[in-house]
Amino acid sequence: MFSLDELQRTPALLKLDLYCRGMRILSSCDDPADSGRGVLRTRAGLGSGLEIILPHGLWTNVPVTEAFARSSPYALDRRGDQYLLTRHGEVVAPVQLSPRPTWYDRVTRSGKKMTRVGTLQGTYLAIYPAKVCDYWLQKPEKVNCHFCSVGLNLGVDDDTVKSVDEVMEVVHAARAESQITYVDFNTGHYDGDTYLDLLEPYITRIKAETGLLIGVQTPPHPDLRRYDRLREMGVNRVSFCFEIYDRELFKEVCPGKHAQYGMDRYLDAIRYCAGLTARGPRGEPWVVNGEIIAGLEPPESSIRAINWVTSVGAVPTVCVFRPLAGTDYAKKSPPAPEPLVPVFRRLYEACMEAGLPIGCAPNIHVSLVMLPEECADFSDKTFRLQRLKLGLIKRALAWHLGRRMRKKGRGHRAQGRGQG
């Protein structure tokens, strides 16, 4: 177990430890008027928990409803106006609940609660725009990924159908009140490979009316030229979740993905999209992610995945497995945090060695994963020149994006007054 001093000196270590051990919520925190965003199953397959902000501005989504969290050494306590994270009763750090925006309690013009259309994950807006992944519906036996909870979320906390107008209402509310800079769409597998067709109308409207950054996470489309089109439309991120790098474990953990696509389709899509960086519209940044889950395969295999993804010019996204209630893997144990430290150390170092643009997008804090730049304290390497370069890119992107969004915002407001 990490020492108290280690946890206090290294917030990233605390974030990792909380992913693996969860947290209890003490009765002192029962005030319903001050519960942050509450405990809400997210659209992500590995999301379910309470979002809090750790020291140094690290956002995290902490497991609290799962069985393993009930015996966690960590607890959230409230003393006066302050929330404290404790371990075995000893204070680790003061924390904040993620702020609940007022639009969370509003409805769209169609009468739908806005949080059933989209929710904040950290500081970005996440939207699952369509029906559940077809792997959950396959008969005689569903073939969904065994860790995934998406099929438990849609229709419960989330509507299965969202019109473009409904999504735009939520996007504008989140931009105005939560100052979002990024909207992320994710879908599952649909027969006929219709997921990109479904997303394009949303992308077109958001770009035209707001200029926000947009990300897309879907299965790999069989026609790779479709990603050239996304790039031309101004999409800024595409992500492919192959989850497990060990091919035998991939077949076991992700039976639908293995049968429908196979791992090579995912890897080919990552490699292809990473080659589109210089071929898009001027002023539109482009990042490609290959997503894996640490804790479902040996750490050495996760490190091999990180090395492969960065070798083709993409940025790895590394989730930490949590056995979510109701999923096929609900009774599995969460991973021990100590063996994962080398994985996240390698995540940071591999990205920096490859000169990848990590930590450059403005006002994006992610609660569901450890970002590569958050893992810098795991490494004793300095990367001085690369850090200087990233700082310059970040300032330039913030200026450019801020200017564009202000211009789009003025145009949208003028158009709204004209229509009124």
Secondary structure, 3 states (H helix, E strand, C coil): CCCHHHHHHCHHHHHHHHHHHCCEECHHHCCHHHCCCCCEECCCCCCEEEEEEEHHHEEEEECCCCHHHHHCCEEEEEECCEEEEEECCEEEEEEEECCCCHHHHCECCCCCEHHHCCEEECCEEEECCCCCCHHHCCCCCCCCCCCCCHHHHECCCECCCCCHHHHHHHHHHHHHHHCCCEEEEECCCCCCCCHHHHHHHHHHHHHHHCCCEEEEECCCCCCCHHHHHHHHHCCCEEEEEEECCCHHHHHHHCHHHHHHCCHHHHHHHHHHHHCCHHHCCCCCCCEEEEEEEECCCCHHHHHHHHHHHHHCCCEEEEEECCCCCCCCCCCCCCCCCHHHHHHHHHHHHHHHHCCCCCCCCCCCCCCCCCCHHHHHHHCCCCCHHHHHHHHHHHHHHHHHHHHHHHHHHHHHHHHHHHHC
